[in-house]
Amino acid sequence: MASCWLVWLTMLGFVAQGLAIMCYECNSATNSYCAEKILPDNLKRNCSERDRGDIVHTLCRKITQHVDVEVEGQRPGARVVRTCGWDDSKYKSSCYHRSGFGSRHEVCACAADLCNSAPAAAAGATVALAAAAILKLG
């Protein structure tokens, strides 16, 4: 009986989390702290404050950019962009790569509070560990 309650409370937590996810928001091109492994609290954002109309933010995103040419006065180099997201496509809770003229991007999306702080592999491992713990308790 206790395990049923635990599963129910966990599921309720996921529903509540989808309604008001917290993410880090920053761009290392304008804020050097954005590229750090441990991020300051002032970069945390309640993504529901960004919702508008049909756009409901349900995930966090971390984009690692490798820019090979100068763009709009920004010198070539690596940049990190962390933000709230709303794309529920096949890439939710995963990473994909894009490239174009003079740049390469790794875009990772995740659906847990502040999950865009960790490297992509660490975020995936956290989700896997949480799932294993729930299954073991059930």
C-alpha positions in Angstrom: 0.0 0.0 0.0 2.8 2.4 0.9 4.4 1.8 -2.5 1.2 2.8 -4.3 1.2 6.1 -2.4 4.8 6.7 -3.3 4.1 6.1 -7.0 1.0 8.3 -6.9 2.9 11.1 -5.2 5.8 10.8 -7.7 3.3 11.0 -10.6 1.6 14.0 -9.0 5.0 15.7 -8.7 5.7 15.2 -12.4 2.3 16.8 -13.2 3.0 19.8 -11.0 6.5 20.1 -12.4 5.1 20.3 -15.9 3.0 23.3 -14.9 5.9 25.3 -13.4 9.3 24.1 -14.4 12.4 25.9 -13.2 15.3 26.3 -15.6 18.6 28.2 -15.8 18.5 31.1 -18.3 21.6 32.7 -19.6 24.0 33.1 -22.5 27.8 32.8 -22.0 28.3 35.4 -24.7 26.9 38.0 -22.3 27.3 36.3 -18.9 30.5 34.2 -18.3 28.9 32.4 -15.4 26.7 30.6 -17.9 29.6 28.4 -19.0 30.5 27.3 -15.4 29.7 23.8 -14.1 28.1 25.2 -10.9 25.7 28.0 -11.7 24.7 30.9 -9.4 21.1 31.1 -8.1 20.4 34.4 -9.8 20.3 32.5 -13.2 17.3 30.4 -12.0 13.9 31.2 -13.7 10.4 30.1 -13.2 9.5 29.3 -16.8 5.7 29.7 -16.3 6.5 33.5 -16.1 7.5 33.2 -19.8 4.3 31.4 -20.9 2.1 33.3 -23.4 -0.9 32.2 -25.3 -0.5 28.6 -26.6 3.2 28.5 -25.5 3.5 26.7 -22.2 7.1 26.1 -21.2 7.5 22.4 -20.2 11.2 21.8 -20.5 14.7 23.2 -20.0 17.2 23.5 -22.8 21.0 23.7 -22.9 22.6 24.7 -26.2 26.3 24.4 -26.7 27.5 26.4 -29.7 30.8 26.1 -31.5 31.1 29.3 -33.6 34.0 29.3 -36.1 33.5 32.8 -37.6 32.8 36.2 -36.1 29.1 36.9 -35.9 27.6 40.3 -35.0 30.8 41.4 -33.3 31.1 38.2 -31.3 34.4 36.4 -31.7 34.6 32.8 -32.7 34.6 30.3 -29.8 32.4 28.1 -27.7 29.2 29.4 -26.1 26.5 28.0 -23.8 22.9 29.1 -23.9 20.5 27.8 -21.2 16.8 28.6 -21.5 13.2 27.5 -20.9 11.7 25.6 -23.8 8.3 24.4 -25.1 9.1 22.0 -28.0 7.4 18.7 -27.3 8.8 17.1 -30.5 10.7 13.8 -30.7 13.7 15.6 -29.2 12.1 16.1 -25.7 14.5 14.7 -23.0 17.2 14.1 -25.5 20.0 15.8 -27.5 20.5 16.5 -31.2 23.1 18.2 -33.3 22.8 20.9 -35.9 25.4 22.6 -38.1 25.3 25.5 -40.5 27.5 28.2 -41.9 30.4 28.6 -39.5 28.8 26.9 -36.5 27.8 23.6 -34.8 25.2 23.2 -32.1 24.4 20.5 -29.6 20.8 21.1 -28.3 19.7 19.1 -25.2 16.3 19.2 -23.7 15.2 17.9 -20.3 12.0 18.0 -18.2 13.1 18.3 -14.6 13.7 21.4 -12.5 17.1 23.0 -13.2 18.2 20.0 -15.4 19.9 22.3 -17.9 22.8 22.9 -15.4 24.5 19.6 -15.9 26.3 18.1 -19.0 23.9 16.2 -21.2 25.2 12.8 -20.0 24.7 13.7 -16.3 21.1 14.9 -16.9 20.2 11.6 -18.6 21.8 9.6 -15.8 19.8 11.5 -13.2 16.5 10.5 -15.0 17.6 6.9 -15.3 18.5 6.7 -11.6 15.2 8.2 -10.6 13.3 5.7 -12.8 15.3 2.8 -11.4 14.6 3.9 -7.8 10.8 4.1 -8.5 10.8 0.6 -10.1 12.8 -0.9 -7.2 10.4 0.6 -4.6 7.3 -0.6 -6.5 
